[in-house]
Amino acid sequence: MPVDVGKIRVMSVASRTTALVPLNGVAATPRRPLSTRTRSIWLRQLTLAAVVVVIAVVIAVISPVAFAEPLMLVGIGTLMAVTAATLFIPWGSASPTLIAAVPFADVIGIGIMAFGGDLRMSYLWVFPIAWIAAHYTLVWMISALGLIAAIMVVDGIVHFGNSASVARFVIVLLCLTFIGITIFSTARQTGAFKRLLRRQARRLQYTLDRVSAQERRVTQTLNGLDLAVARVNADGELLSANDAFLALYARDREDPNDPGLAVEYAGFRGEALRDAQRTITRAARGDVLDDERVWLYDPNGQWHTLDITTRPLTAADGEEQSTLIVAQDVTELMRAQRRRDDLAAVISHELRNPLTAILGHVDLILDDNELTPRDQERLEVVERASERMNQMISSILTSPPEREEDPEPPREVVDVRPLLEASVESFLPAAAARGVRLDIDAPSPVVFEADAFRLRQVLDNLVSNAIKYTPREGSVVVGGRMVGEFAELTIVDTGMGMSEDDLDHVFDDYFRAESARESGIPGTGLGMGIVRDIVESHCGTIDLTSTLGEGTTVTARIPLDRAEAERVGAGERA
């Protein structure tokens, strides 16, 4: 049934092919595309047929008498028949031998045309020889040349060949052989180049696949981070950005360069930043930022506190200059810090009130002239301990920026002996109550620059721990001496000790040795960490040795010349 072309429409399918579908619902049979092999066979055969037709027309015009030769017409008819057969045979699944039959048939057809003639028609053999030389082995080409030679020999025998026939034989055969060998060599070189190009293409494709896979892994890794990461060029255009950045700045994933709905501010609930002060603009300008604080207000009405860092990226060949932006959302961290500071302020305030009352009453009692010297001495110990606690509470109330700056401990000339005596004196009642002997071993003055308040805190923590974990009738010896260029403080006890495994974690926050936990003695596990931090702030070191069931020795070494120690430490870090 004929199909009305006017009722046919083109429909696109997912595979990017097109199909003709009539509106009446009856599908037209799609035309099968020609294979490369079929197109090549058609091209070669139709070219030869076209040349033969042109020659026939020219001969008919110039020398019609030539058509009186029946072999000319038979030869032309043979070539036309081979051409017609070529157009109808399905070459897609044909064997190479069947395909080779076409140029061999052409050799025979041309031979019939040239049979008994002169040299002119013989040159048409170039077409089948070129075909065979380009696509087949040397054996096939020699076979074709042999067939041509046989035709010319038969022609010479039938027509009583003379010297001209011999010359024709030699000239035609040599020319065809030379042309065939040239085409054969060129085809082999071309084939080798094609194979090389295919191998190179496969390698290139493999490299591209690896690069693409690596890019996907990098993208997946960046998208898995909670850091907002982006790359911008000098024009302020986003070249790439991870999911966190797009979500934080409320950018459209399909068009990330479309201005987002989030607005940057210079401060919390402050003034919005102008375009020249915004992060992307500054990064595009080449500004280097290091944890610069920016506040962001998103479309959901939420505030975000961001720490912005930018770094210029080295451009590869053919790449434009770009800058990396890393934005860390520290909103929850800031909230936690504020809650911590508020809690510390409340706790410190509540501790200071009763402490103030204690100090006030101690002062009133000390003004009483009826106190015995011993009672007055004890009250003075209470007063000094209360004042020290008041100082520690004040340090808790220090503002966060001041704590973050980690100011250098104040330097003053300190004699360790009075510090040891004061610490021991304050803990003598506790030691006596537990039946522990507390002694001082400081044979000579140890004078150096240090923070006396913090150094006393070190001694108090270590002495307190030693007394707490030493059983009745045990001993604690607090010592101080100069060893070379160091002041060495030692606290030796005969307490319960700890295992080697516990020694590796003794300075970790909130860690308590197994022997301490089993003893039932309360503790926080923070004291040794505080001691280590204070000693290291003096450029010193602290070592701890212990034997389970025998006791513990803590040794703190602080350099006498802290300035020199700081210079040495800075050099080692560099």
C-alpha positions in Angstrom: 0.0 0.0 0.0 1.5 3.4 -0.9 2.3 5.6 2.0 1.2 9.2 2.0 4.4 11.2 2.7 2.4 14.2 3.8 1.1 12.2 6.7 4.5 11.2 8.0 6.1 12.8 10.9 9.6 12.4 12.4 9.8 11.2 16.0 13.0 11.4 18.1 14.0 8.4 20.1 16.4 8.1 23.0 19.1 6.5 20.9 19.2 9.7 18.7 17.9 7.7 15.6 14.9 8.8 13.7 11.9 6.7 12.5 9.1 7.6 10.1 5.7 7.0 11.7 2.5 7.6 9.7 -0.4 9.2 11.6 -2.6 6.3 10.8 -0.5 4.2 13.2 1.1 1.9 10.6 4.8 2.1 11.0 6.9 2.5 7.8 9.8 0.1 7.4 13.0 2.1 8.2 15.7 2.0 5.6 18.7 0.1 6.8 21.9 2.2 6.6 24.6 1.1 4.3 27.7 -0.5 5.8 31.1 0.8 5.2 32.0 -2.3 3.2 29.0 -1.9 0.9 29.7 1.7 0.3 33.4 0.9 -0.5 32.4 -1.8 -3.0 29.8 0.3 -4.7 32.2 3.3 -5.0 34.9 1.3 -6.7 32.6 -0.6 -9.0 30.5 2.4 -10.0 33.7 4.4 -10.6 34.9 1.8 -13.1 31.4 1.6 -14.7 31.3 5.4 -15.1 34.7 5.4 -16.8 33.6 2.6 -19.1 30.4 4.5 -20.0 32.3 7.7 -20.7 34.8 5.8 -22.9 31.9 4.1 -24.8 30.3 7.4 -25.5 33.6 8.9 -26.7 34.2 6.0 -28.9 30.7 6.1 -30.3 31.2 9.7 -31.2 34.8 9.6 -32.5 35.0 6.1 -34.0 31.6 4.3 -34.3 33.2 1.6 -36.3 34.7 0.2 -33.0 31.3 -1.0 -32.0 31.3 -3.3 -34.9 33.6 -5.5 -32.9 31.2 -7.8 -30.9 33.9 -8.4 -28.2 33.7 -4.7 -27.3 30.0 -4.9 -26.7 30.4 -8.2 -24.8 33.1 -6.6 -22.6 31.0 -3.5 -21.8 28.0 -5.7 -21.2 30.0 -7.9 -18.8 31.1 -4.9 -16.8 27.6 -3.5 -16.6 26.2 -6.8 -15.5 28.9 -7.1 -12.8 28.0 -3.5 -11.7 24.3 -4.4 -11.5 25.0 -7.5 -9.5 27.2 -5.5 -7.2 24.3 -3.2 -6.3 21.9 -6.0 -5.4 24.2 -8.4 -3.5 24.1 -8.0 0.4 27.8 -7.4 1.1 27.5 -6.9 4.8 27.9 -10.6 5.5 29.8 -11.6 2.4 33.1 -13.4 2.6 36.4 -11.8 1.3 36.6 -14.4 -1.4 33.1 -13.5 -2.8 34.1 -9.8 -2.8 37.3 -10.6 -4.6 35.3 -12.1 -7.4 34.1 -8.6 -8.4 37.5 -7.2 -9.4 38.5 -10.5 -11.0 35.3 -10.3 -13.1 36.2 -6.8 -14.0 39.6 -8.1 -15.2 37.9 -10.5 -17.4 35.4 -7.9 -18.7 38.2 -5.4 -19.5 40.2 -8.3 -21.1 37.2 -9.0 -23.4 37.0 -5.3 -24.3 40.7 -5.1 -25.1 40.9 -8.5 -26.9 42.3 -8.0 -30.3 42.5 -4.3 -29.8 45.4 -2.0 -28.9 47.0 -0.7 -25.8 44.3 1.8 -24.9 41.7 -0.4 -23.2 44.4 -2.3 -21.3 44.8 0.6 -18.9 41.4 0.0 -17.5 43.0 -2.9 -15.6 44.3 -0.3 -13.2 41.0 -0.2 -11.5 40.7 -3.9 -10.4 44.4 -4.1 -9.8 44.2 -1.1 -7.4 41.2 -2.6 -5.7 42.9 -6.0 -5.1 46.3 -4.4 -4.1 44.6 -2.1 -1.6 42.5 -4.7 0.2 44.0 -8.2 -0.4 47.3 -10.0 0.1 50.2 -10.2 -2.4 49.0 -13.6 -3.5 45.7 -12.2 -4.7 47.5 -9.4 -6.6 49.9 -11.8 -8.3 46.9 -14.0 -9.2 45.2 -11.0 -10.8 48.3 -10.1 -12.7 48.6 -13.7 -13.8 45.1 -13.6 -15.1 45.8 -10.4 -17.1 49.0 -12.0 -18.5 47.1 -15.1 -19.5 44.5 -13.0 -21.3 47.2 -11.1 -23.2 49.0 -14.4 -24.1 45.8 -15.9 -25.4 45.1 -12.6 -27.3 48.6 -12.8 -28.9 48.2 -16.4 -29.9 44.7 -15.9 -31.4 45.7 -12.8 -33.3 49.2 -14.1 -34.4 51.0 -11.6 -32.1 54.0 -9.8 -33.4 56.7 -7.6 -31.9 54.0 -5.0 -31.1 52.0 -7.6 -29.1 55.1 -8.5 -27.2 55.7 -4.8 -26.4 52.1 -4.4 -25.4 52.4 -7.4 -23.1 55.6 -6.2 -21.4 54.5 -2.5 -21.1 51.0 -3.3 -19.7 52.3 -6.0 -17.3 55.2 -3.9 -16.0 53.0 -0.8 -15.5 50.3 -2.8 -13.7 52.8 -4.6 -11.6 54.5 -1.3 -10.6 51.1 0.3 -9.8 50.0 -2.7 -7.9 53.1 -2.9 -5.8 53.0 0.8 -5.1 49.3 0.7 -4.0 50.0 -2.5 -2.0 52.8 -0.9 -0.1 50.9 2.3 0.5 47.9 0.4 1.6 50.0 -1.6 4.1 51.5 1.6 5.5 48.1 3.2 5.7 46.8 0.1 7.5 49.7 0.2 9.9 49.1 3.9 10.6 45.4 3.2 11.2 46.2 0.4 13.6 48.7 2.7 15.4 46.1 5.4 15.5 43.5 3.0 16.9 46.0 1.9 19.6 46.8 5.5 20.4 43.1 6.3 20.4 42.4 3.4 22.8 45.2 4.6 25.1 44.0 8.1 24.9 40.4 7.0 25.7 41.8 4.9 28.6 43.6 8.0 29.9 40.5 10.1 29.5 38.4 7.5 31.3 40.9 7.5 34.1 41.0 11.3 34.3 37.2 11.3 34.2 37.0 8.7 37.0 39.5 10.7 39.0 37.5 13.8 38.5 34.4 12.0 39.6 36.2 10.7 42.7 37.5 14.2 43.5 34.0 15.6 43.1 32.5 13.0 45.3 35.1 13.6 47.9 34.5 17.4 47.9 30.8 16.8 48.0 31.3 14.6 51.0 33.0 17.4 53.0 31.2 19.8 55.3 33.6 22.5 54.0 32.2 24.8 51.3 34.8 24.7 48.4 34.7 26.7 45.2 37.0 27.9 42.4 36.5 31.3 40.7 38.3 33.0 37.9 39.4 36.6 37.6 36.0 37.6 36.3 34.3 36.3 39.4 32.7 33.4 37.7 32.3 30.1 39.5 34.4 27.5 37.7 33.4 24.7 40.1 31.8 24.4 43.5 30.9 21.5 45.8 27.4 20.8 47.2 28.2 22.4 50.5 29.1 25.7 48.8 26.0 25.7 46.6 23.7 24.9 49.5 25.4 27.5 51.9 25.2 30.3 49.4 21.8 29.2 48.0 23.1 28.9 44.4 21.3 27.1 41.6 23.0 23.9 40.7 22.1 24.3 37.0 23.4 27.9 36.9 25.8 28.4 39.8 26.8 31.9 38.5 23.3 33.2 39.0 23.5 35.4 42.2 22.4 33.4 45.2 19.9 34.4 47.7 22.3 34.3 50.7 23.7 37.7 51.8 27.1 38.3 53.4 27.4 40.6 56.4 30.4 42.2 58.1 29.0 41.3 61.5 26.1 39.5 63.2 22.9 41.5 62.3 25.3 44.2 61.1 25.6 45.9 57.7 25.5 43.9 54.5 28.8 43.7 52.6 29.1 45.7 49.4 29.9 43.8 46.2 33.6 44.8 46.3 33.8 43.4 49.8 32.1 40.0 49.2 34.1 36.8 49.3 33.8 35.9 45.6 34.7 39.4 44.5 37.8 39.5 46.7 38.9 36.1 45.6 38.5 37.0 42.0 40.6 40.1 42.7 43.4 37.9 44.1 43.0 38.8 47.8 44.5 36.2 50.1 42.3 35.6 53.1 43.2 33.5 56.2 40.2 32.4 58.4 38.5 35.8 57.8 35.2 35.9 59.7 32.0 36.6 57.6 28.4 36.3 58.6 25.9 34.9 56.1 22.1 35.2 56.1 20.4 32.5 54.1 17.0 32.5 52.5 15.6 30.4 55.4 16.3 33.2 57.8 19.3 31.4 59.4 22.6 33.1 60.3 25.9 31.3 59.6 29.3 32.2 60.9 31.9 31.5 58.3 35.7 31.4 58.4 36.9 32.2 54.8 40.3 31.1 53.4 41.4 31.9 49.8 44.4 30.7 47.9 45.6 31.4 44.3 45.9 28.3 42.2 48.7 27.8 39.7 47.2 27.8 36.2 48.2 25.0 33.8 49.0 25.5 30.1 45.9 26.9 28.4 44.1 27.4 31.7 42.9 30.7 33.1 44.1 31.9 36.5 41.8 31.0 39.3 41.4 31.2 43.1 40.3 28.6 45.6 37.7 29.5 48.2 37.3 27.4 51.4 34.5 28.4 53.7 34.1 26.7 57.0 30.7 27.0 58.8 31.6 27.5 62.5 28.1 28.5 63.6 27.7 25.5 65.9 31.2 25.9 67.2 30.6 29.6 68.1 27.3 28.6 69.8 29.0 25.9 71.8 31.7 28.4 72.8 29.2 30.9 73.9 27.3 28.3 75.9 30.6 27.2 77.5 31.5 30.8 78.3 28.1 31.4 79.8 28.3 28.3 81.8 31.8 29.2 83.0 30.6 32.7 83.9 27.7 31.3 85.9 29.8 28.7 87.7 32.5 31.2 88.5 30.0 33.7 89.8 28.4 31.2 92.0 31.8 30.1 93.3 33.0 33.6 93.9 30.1 34.6 96.1 30.8 32.0 98.9 34.5 32.5 98.5 34.1 36.3 99.1 32.2 35.5 102.2 35.0 33.1 103.4 37.7 35.8 102.8 35.6 38.4 104.6 35.2 36.3 107.7 38.8 35.2 107.7 39.8 38.9 107.6 37.5 39.6 110.6 38.9 36.7 112.6 42.5 37.7 111.8 41.7 41.1 113.3 40.9 39.4 116.6 43.8 40.0 119.0 42.9 37.0 121.1 44.1 34.5 118.4 47.0 32.2 119.3 49.9 32.3 116.9 49.1 28.8 115.7 45.5 29.7 114.9 46.6 32.9 113.2 49.1 30.8 111.1 46.3 28.4 110.1 43.9 31.2 109.2 46.6 32.8 107.0 47.0 29.5 105.1 43.2 29.5 104.6 43.4 33.2 103.4 46.2 32.5 100.9 44.4 29.4 99.5 41.2 31.4 99.1 43.0 34.2 97.3 44.6 31.7 95.0 41.2 30.2 94.3 39.8 33.7 93.6 42.6 34.2 91.1 41.8 31.0 89.3 38.1 31.9 89.1 39.1 35.2 87.6 41.1 33.4 84.9 38.0 31.3 84.1 36.1 34.6 83.5 38.7 35.8 81.0 37.1 36.6 77.7 37.5 34.0 74.8 39.6 36.3 72.5 42.1 36.8 75.3 42.3 33.0 75.9 42.7 32.3 72.2 45.7 34.7 72.0 47.5 32.5 74.5 49.4 35.4 76.1 52.9 34.7 77.3 53.0 33.9 81.0 54.4 36.9 83.0 58.1 36.6 83.8 59.4 37.2 87.3 62.3 36.0 89.2 61.1 33.0 91.3 62.8 31.0 94.0 61.4 27.5 94.0 62.1 26.9 97.7 59.3 29.3 99.0 56.9 27.9 96.5 57.6 24.4 97.7 57.2 25.4 101.3 53.9 27.2 100.7 52.5 24.3 98.7 53.6 21.7 101.4 52.2 23.9 104.2 48.8 24.1 102.5 48.6 20.3 102.2 50.1 19.3 105.5 46.6 19.0 107.2 45.4 16.7 104.3 48.5 14.6 104.5 48.3 14.3 108.3 44.6 13.3 108.0 45.5 10.5 105.6 48.6 9.4 107.7 51.0 10.3 104.9 54.4 11.9 105.6 55.0 15.0 103.5 58.6 16.3 103.2 60.6 18.8 101.2 64.0 18.1 99.6 65.4 21.4 98.3 69.0 21.7 99.6 69.8 25.0 97.7 67.9 27.9 96.2 66.7 27.4 92.7 66.1 30.9 91.1 64.9 31.5 87.5 62.3 33.4 85.6 58.8 31.9 85.6 55.2 32.5 86.3 55.0 32.0 90.0 51.2 31.6 90.1 51.2 28.9 87.4 54.2 27.2 88.9 52.5 27.0 92.2 49.5 25.5 90.4 51.8 22.8 89.0 53.1 22.0 92.5 49.6 21.9 94.1 48.2 19.6 91.4 51.1 17.1 91.7 51.3 17.2 95.5 47.5 16.8 95.8 47.6 13.8 93.5 50.5 12.2 95.4 48.7 12.6 98.8 45.4 11.4 97.4 46.8 8.1 95.9 49.3 7.3 98.6 48.1 4.9 101.3 48.5 5.4 105.1 52.1 5.3 106.4 53.3 6.2 102.9 55.4 9.2 102.1 55.6 12.1 99.6 58.8 14.0 98.9 58.7 17.3 97.1 62.1 18.3 95.7 63.7 21.2 93.7 67.2 21.5 92.5 69.3 22.9 89.6 70.5 20.3 87.1 72.7 21.9 84.5 70.7 24.6 82.7 67.4 23.4 84.1 65.4 23.8 87.2 64.2 20.3 88.2 61.0 19.8 90.3 60.3 16.3 91.5 57.4 14.7 93.4 58.1 11.2 94.6 55.4 9.1 96.3 55.1 5.6 97.6 51.5 5.3 96.4 49.6 2.8 94.4 51.4 3.6 91.1 50.0 2.7 87.6 50.6 0.2 84.8 52.7 0.9 81.7 49.6 1.0 79.5 48.2 3.8 81.7 51.4 5.8 81.5 50.8 6.3 77.8 47.6 8.2 78.5 48.3 9.9 81.8 48.3 13.4 80.2 45.1 12.8 78.2 42.1 14.9 79.3 39.6 13.0 81.5 41.9 9.9 81.7 42.2 8.1 85.0 44.5 5.1 85.6 42.8 1.8 86.3 44.3 1.7 89.8 42.8 5.1 90.5 39.4 4.1 89.3 39.5 0.9 91.3 40.5 2.8 94.5 37.2 4.6 94.5 38.9 7.9 95.1 37.1 10.7 93.1 38.9 12.6 90.4 38.3 14.4 87.0 41.4 13.3 85.1 42.2 16.9 84.1 45.0 17.7 86.6 47.9 16.1 84.7 46.9 17.7 81.4 46.9 21.1 83.1 50.3 20.5 84.6 51.7 19.5 81.2 50.3 22.6 79.5 51.8 24.9 82.2 55.2 23.3 82.0 55.3 23.4 78.2 54.3 27.1 78.3 57.6 27.6 80.2 59.4 25.7 77.4 59.9 22.8 79.8 59.2 19.0 79.7 57.6 16.7 82.2 58.3 13.0 82.6 56.4 10.4 84.7 57.7 7.0 85.8 55.6 4.6 87.8 55.5 1.0 89.1 52.2 -0.5 90.0 52.0 -1.0 93.7 55.3 0.8 94.5 54.8 4.5 93.6 55.2 7.3 91.1 57.9 9.9 90.3 57.0 13.0 88.4 59.9 15.2 87.1 59.4 18.6 85.5 62.4 20.3 83.9 62.2 24.0 83.1 65.0 25.9 81.4 66.7 28.6 83.4 67.1 30.8 80.3 63.6 30.6 78.8 64.5 33.1 76.0 67.3 30.9 74.7 65.0 27.9 74.9 62.3 29.7 72.9 64.9 30.5 70.2 66.0 26.9 70.0 62.5 25.7 69.9 61.6 28.1 67.1 64.6 27.0 65.1 63.6 23.3 65.5 60.1 24.0 64.3 61.4 26.0 61.3 
